[in-house]
Amino acid sequence: MTEANFYKNIKKKWKSISFIRIENRALLGTPDCLCQNSNGTFFTLELKLTKVNSVRLSPHQISFHMKHKKNTFVLVACSPDKGKVRLYPGQRILELVDLGLKLEPLACGLEACASVLESL
């Protein structure tokens, strides 16, 4: 799976969330998606793919989440044997870098992740 396919998949399945895909080469570290749930709450999603226990984040991405801790999230698509899709809060970015998938996610699975984001 590619990140583009991951994005298309969640956009198709999460109908109650509005997505704006951000491709920004001017401001490095800007998350991949600006989203709004049905309550009108905005949040950002950084999309990541991994086949191992670690999650690769650039220094710019880490810096963004350190500075913007509220309503920022990292959504990780794992290989099937690692637990599918996991949602992590941006405020725990350093722990995610250090622990990788050993860090307990906010939610695991597409439906559970969508539920957390809808409840913001």
Secondary structure as GFF3:
##gff-version 3
##sequence-region A 1 120
A	DSSP	alpha_helix	3	13	.	.	.	ID=ss1
A	DSSP	beta_strand	18	21	.	.	.	ID=ss2
A	DSSP	beta_strand	33	36	.	.	.	ID=ss3
A	DSSP	beta_strand	42	50	.	.	.	ID=ss4
A	DSSP	alpha_helix	59	67	.	.	.	ID=ss5
A	DSSP	beta_strand	72	78	.	.	.	ID=ss6
A	DSSP	three_ten_helix	80	82	.	.	.	ID=ss7
A	DSSP	beta_strand	85	89	.	.	.	ID=ss8
A	DSSP	three_ten_helix	90	92	.	.	.	ID=ss9
A	DSSP	alpha_helix	93	99	.	.	.	ID=ss10
A	DSSP	three_ten_helix	100	102	.	.	.	ID=ss11
A	DSSP	beta_strand	107	108	.	.	.	ID=ss12
A	DSSP	alpha_helix	110	118	.	.	.	ID=ss13
###
